[in-house]
Amino acid sequence: MATLTVRQVIGLGRKDLPRCIGYYTVQKRDKSDVTIQNYKRGTGGRSSFSGEVVTVFGSTGFLGRFIVNRLGKTGSQIILPWRGDDARCWGMKPSADLGQLIMHEIDVRNDDDIRKVLKYSTAVVNLIGREFETRNFNYDDVHNVTARKIAKYSKEAGVKKLLHFSSLNASPNPPECFKKGGSDFLKSKYAGEVAVREEFPEAIIFRPADIFGDEDRFIRYYISRLRRYVNFKTPLWQKGQKTIKKPVYVTDVTDGVMSALNDPDAAGKTFELVGPGSYYLCDILDFIYKCARYPTGNICGIGPYFKARAQFFDKVQFLSHGYPRFVLDRLEKVRLLYLLCIHLYTW
């Protein structure tokens, strides 16, 4: 309708005046019916909004980048809590449309920061985890205390779905070999599962096996020169002949996450994410070294020298180029067989 001048409006009759004025008035709506779902836009895809707001803790890690990309593809608005340097989130901006990816600095020790990033969320994915301890955070702080906080405040905020990532072989009493008492990593992961169940009973818990893919921490761990001796020999427990692995590809894990978010029957269940095949660790390393054109067949047992070196790097972590590859707890965790629990679900 063309814009009317003041004189034209005055010249209109009583009969037409209410009808014309209706084009210029704004109807007030009841705020009680305003929800995120009311703002759905588009037919699907990155340039749409599905009505879902998903907070992804630990999004700057290896697995987080793939999950954020898939969430952006479905038109979800994604909140990325980060700490340290926000540059780690910049590479994920193309995953979603403009305004659909929100970065927010947090301190997991500050409860108010966690509440802020959960205020408008409909789903939460907790990927926070560490394979080594630091002077600021130990295993229990990362895997247990922080997981409990996220589950607790997610319940308070009215979050519909919470996905918590644990670890395969998580147990309160893992078997011991190199470290007295067993792996503290696996103990803290199990404690985190119990904490999440107490605070958010409907939470979905994932126990993934070793995940491989671009820039992973499985292949890169063994391909590193620091993981081997000078003569290219790779020390493994029992030469890798008694350790069975079921590695899973990263996109398969991402498919499981998306399926769990859309499946109402997944609430309150624990899933173990494993690959389709079982392999001896020594065979996996031979294949990796063959693809990398490294000498193959140079696998030996873990002797006292390598164990002492792992204990040394436990104390002096800065010598391992920013990523402690020789922590004793990882040697303890890696040697374990993958024992699937018959009472749990597999994906």
CORBEL-V460069 format. One record per residue. RES is the residue in one letter. SS is DSSP state (hx for helix, st for strand, lp for the rest). PSI is psi in whole degrees, -180 to 180 (* if undefined). OMEGA is omega in degrees with one decimal (none if undefined). Layout:
res=[RES RES]
ss=[SS SS]
psi=[PSI PSI]
omega=[OMEGA OMEGA]
//
This chain:
res=[M A T L T V R Q V I G L G R K D L P R C I G Y Y T V Q K R D K S D V T I Q N Y K R G T G G R S S F S G E V V T V F G S T G F L G R F I V N R L G K T G S Q I I L P W R G D D A R C W G M K P S A D L G Q L I M H E I D V R N D D D I R K V L K Y S T A V V N L I G R E F E T R N F N Y D D V H N V T A R K I A K Y S K E A G V K K L L H F S S L N A S P N P P E C F K K G G S D F L K S K Y A G E V A V R E E F P E A I I F R P A D I F G D E D R F I R Y Y I S R L R R Y V N F K T P L W Q K G Q K T I K K P V Y V T D V T D G V M S A L N D P D A A G K T F E L V G P G S Y Y L C D I L D F I Y K C A R Y P T G N I C G I G P Y F K A R A Q F F D K V Q F L S H G Y P R F V L D R L E K V R L L Y L L C I H L Y T W]
ss=[lp lp lp lp lp hx hx hx hx hx hx lp lp hx hx hx hx hx hx hx hx lp lp lp lp lp lp lp lp lp hx hx hx lp lp hx hx hx hx lp st lp lp lp lp lp lp lp st lp lp lp st st st st st lp lp lp lp hx hx hx hx hx hx hx hx hx hx hx hx lp lp lp st st st st st st lp lp lp lp hx hx hx hx lp lp hx hx hx lp lp lp lp lp st st st st st lp lp lp lp lp hx hx hx hx hx hx hx hx lp lp lp lp st st st st lp lp lp lp lp lp lp lp lp lp lp lp hx hx hx hx hx hx hx hx hx hx hx hx hx hx hx hx hx hx lp lp lp lp st st st st st lp lp lp lp lp lp lp lp lp lp lp lp lp lp lp lp lp lp hx hx hx hx hx hx hx hx hx hx hx hx hx hx hx hx lp lp lp lp st st st st st lp lp st st lp lp lp lp lp lp hx hx hx hx hx lp hx hx hx lp lp lp lp lp lp st st st hx hx hx hx lp lp lp st st lp lp st st hx hx hx hx hx hx hx hx hx hx hx hx hx lp hx hx hx lp lp lp st st st st lp lp lp lp lp st st hx hx hx hx hx hx hx hx hx hx hx lp lp lp lp lp lp lp st st st lp lp hx hx hx hx hx hx hx hx hx hx hx hx lp hx hx hx hx lp lp lp lp lp lp lp hx hx hx hx hx hx hx lp lp lp lp lp lp lp lp lp lp st st lp]
psi=[135 151 133 141 167 -40 -39 -37 -42 -32 -8 150 168 -30 -36 -18 -49 -36 -40 -40 -27 -23 -16 -2 151 122 130 134 155 122 -15 -23 9 111 169 -37 -22 -10 24 138 144 175 4 153 -178 -28 14 173 116 -9 -3 134 116 125 125 103 137 28 -19 -1 -175 -52 -32 -38 -37 -39 -41 -40 -42 -38 -41 -33 -29 1 20 147 131 131 125 97 137 160 157 -90 123 -7 -22 -21 -16 -37 -13 -1 -38 -7 -25 165 170 127 -7 -10 116 122 136 125 135 163 116 -14 -9 112 -34 -35 -41 -40 -39 -44 -10 -3 -42 14 143 -20 151 136 120 108 8 129 156 141 5 158 153 178 -17 -34 130 -178 -42 -37 -42 -49 -20 -61 -48 -39 -39 -42 -46 -43 -41 -50 -22 -41 -41 -35 -5 26 136 -42 137 123 120 129 124 -139 145 144 12 130 149 -22 74 152 151 150 -63 -26 132 128 -6 -173 121 -28 -49 -35 -45 -34 -41 -42 -35 -39 -45 -42 -42 -42 -36 -40 -31 83 -27 6 150 123 130 134 90 149 -168 127 130 155 -167 127 40 -178 20 -61 -43 -27 -43 -21 -14 141 -27 -18 -11 168 174 -33 21 9 136 116 128 153 126 33 23 9 -5 14 119 132 151 69 146 141 147 -36 -27 -38 -41 -39 -40 -39 -46 -38 -39 -36 -30 -3 112 -21 -6 -11 134 9 159 126 140 119 109 162 172 -20 157 134 148 144 -35 -36 -37 -43 -38 -41 -43 -46 -32 -42 -33 0 38 158 132 164 11 57 132 173 165 114 180 -30 -47 -36 -40 -36 -38 -40 -36 -45 -19 -36 -36 79 -24 -14 -7 28 45 -11 106 101 -10 21 142 -33 -33 -37 -38 -40 -39 -31 -16 146 154 102 111 140 126 -20 1 164 149 151 *]
omega=[-178.5 179.1 179.9 174.8 -180.0 -179.5 180.0 178.0 179.8 -178.3 179.0 179.4 179.0 -175.4 -176.6 -173.6 -180.0 -179.3 -179.3 -179.5 179.9 178.8 -173.2 179.2 178.9 -178.8 178.1 -178.1 176.4 -176.0 -176.4 -177.8 -179.0 177.9 179.9 -176.5 179.9 -175.7 176.6 -179.0 173.5 -178.0 -179.0 -179.1 -173.9 -179.2 178.2 173.4 -175.4 -175.8 179.9 175.1 -173.1 174.2 -177.1 174.8 -177.6 -176.1 -177.3 178.3 -177.0 -177.7 -176.4 -178.3 179.4 179.9 177.8 179.2 -179.7 177.3 177.1 179.7 179.5 177.8 178.8 170.3 -170.2 175.5 -176.2 172.1 -178.5 173.5 179.5 -175.8 -178.6 178.5 178.1 179.6 -173.5 -178.1 -179.8 -179.2 177.7 -178.5 -176.9 -179.3 -178.0 179.8 -178.5 179.8 -174.0 178.7 -176.5 178.9 179.7 168.0 -174.5 176.2 178.5 -176.4 -179.1 177.9 179.4 179.1 -177.5 -176.7 179.3 -170.1 -175.3 -173.9 172.0 178.0 -178.9 175.0 -179.2 179.1 -174.8 179.2 178.3 177.3 176.8 -179.7 176.3 179.5 179.4 -176.8 171.2 -177.0 -176.8 178.1 -175.0 -169.7 -175.6 -175.5 -179.5 178.5 178.2 179.3 -178.8 179.5 -178.1 -176.9 172.7 177.7 179.8 -177.7 179.6 179.0 -177.2 -175.9 176.2 176.5 -178.5 179.9 176.5 -179.8 173.8 -177.1 175.1 -173.7 176.3 179.4 179.2 178.3 -177.1 177.7 -179.0 -172.7 -178.8 -179.1 179.3 -175.0 174.6 177.1 -178.4 177.1 -179.1 177.4 177.9 177.8 176.6 176.8 180.0 -180.0 179.9 178.8 -179.9 -176.0 -175.8 -174.0 -178.3 -177.0 176.4 -177.2 177.1 173.5 -176.8 170.2 175.9 -177.4 177.8 -177.8 179.8 177.9 -178.8 178.1 176.0 178.1 -178.3 179.1 -177.2 -179.2 -177.9 178.2 -179.7 180.0 -176.4 173.7 179.7 -178.4 177.0 176.1 -178.2 -179.5 177.1 176.5 -177.3 179.8 177.9 -176.1 177.8 178.2 -179.1 -179.0 174.5 -176.5 -177.2 -178.3 -171.7 179.9 175.1 175.5 178.3 176.3 178.2 178.6 -179.2 178.3 179.9 179.1 -176.5 -176.4 -179.6 -178.6 -178.4 -176.3 175.9 -177.6 176.1 -177.5 173.1 -175.6 -178.3 178.0 -176.9 -175.5 176.2 -175.3 169.9 -177.3 179.3 178.0 177.7 -179.2 176.9 179.2 179.9 -178.1 177.1 178.0 180.0 -179.3 172.8 175.3 -179.3 178.9 -178.4 179.6 -178.3 178.2 179.1 179.7 -178.9 -179.9 -178.1 177.3 177.6 178.8 176.9 177.4 178.8 -179.3 170.7 -177.5 -175.6 -172.1 -175.1 179.5 -177.6 172.8 172.9 179.2 -176.2 -177.2 -172.2 -179.9 -174.6 -178.0 178.8 175.1 178.3 -177.0 -174.3 -174.3 -173.0 170.8 174.8 -179.3 179.7 178.7 -173.7 -178.3 179.2 179.9 174.3 -178.2 none]
//
